[in-house]
Amino acid sequence: MNVYRFNPLQDPRWTEFLLRHPKASIFHTPGWLGALWRTYGYEPVVFTTSAPNAQLQNGVLFCHVNSWLTGRRLVSLPFSDHCQPLLDGGGELQTVLEYLEQEARRERWKYVELRPLSDTEICDAGSRFIKGAKYGFHSIDLRPAPEAIYRGFHDSCVRRKIRKAEREQLLYEKGHTDELLKKFHYLLLLTRRRHQLPPQPMAWYRNLIECMGDELTIHVVSKDSAPVASIITLAYKNSLVYKYGCSDSRFNNLGGTPFLFWQAIGEAKRAGIEEFDLGRSGLEDPGLASFKGHLGGAESELNYYRYSTASPKDPSARRERSRLRQIFARMPDAIFTGVGRLLYRHMG
């Protein structure tokens, strides 16, 4: 089989193919890819065994990341929790992976990375892609009645806090207006301060809104006009994806974050959505995984795979990241946000 490539932002076959394919997610869509391209200059590319001008039968989506700081590489997909290869196992997948190995050596890419939601097909393909980063993944089945979903919440960690938020009469707003984005970004800056990590640039969120339209929703709760907590969700087909979350820790006792998830679930149920994808959780952040479990999220393992042409990472890199976080923690806000604008295009 031959392998062909095309830009999914320029080929109308891609959108039609996504609508047909049962494993296509929001991260495959032109909206998400357009925001990556506008903000960071990541050019998307699909590799397929379907000939040009023929109906598209399969595809593996990547973005080119060309960085003088972190190297040239092919990633499926930057800043995306997962991106399933949309093809059958066996011959098709093996052909594409072997082609990518050859291209990585020829183009001198640092590595090629796959982020599949399910890795069974990759394991069966017999390629030289090896297991790399590992995460926890949680999702909530939204098909049961709302009462059953609510009973699945942890009593003291979720249900009690939702009742507290209701007693406090927190104001819930949703949409993708500039006013809501400003409230979200204010809370994001507070949260990233706590985590000692620069925030993503405001341009990223503006481009997401412009490229994704009604598929993106900003949810915000406030107390007496003060923003308390916010999340951003993305909807595609029968799935709702939780992508970003932030809060003002001074108001944690009000239960704003659990209340937001309950509101988002109610909106999703009314829209006929069947799954709430809560995204990945790093093994170094057990608190986040516990929170998703308390929401009733079923946990599974999320494995990334790499074919690398470069030497293994220096074990001192983790210590260097720790030192950087200490520096970030002491930066004024203007410099803190400026660092995010400069660094994120090198991090995908």
Secondary structure, 3 states (H helix, E strand, C coil): CCCEEECCCCCCHHHHHHHHCCCCCHHHCHHHHHHHHHHHCCEEEEEECCCCCCCCCCEEEEEEEEECCCEEEEEECCCCCCECCECCCCHHHHHHHHHHHHHHHHHCCCEEEEECCCCHHHHHHCCCCEEEEEEEEEEEECCCCHHHHHHCCCHHHHHHHHHHHHHCCCEEEEECCHHHHHHHHHHHHHHHHHHCCCCCCHHHHHHHHHHHHHHEEEEEEEECCEEEEEEEEEEECCEEEEEEEEECHHHHHHCHHHHHHHHHHHHHHHCCCCEEEEEEEECCCHHHHHHHHHCCCEEEEEEEEEEECCCCCCCCHHHHHHHHHHHHHCCCHHHHHHHHHHHHHHCC
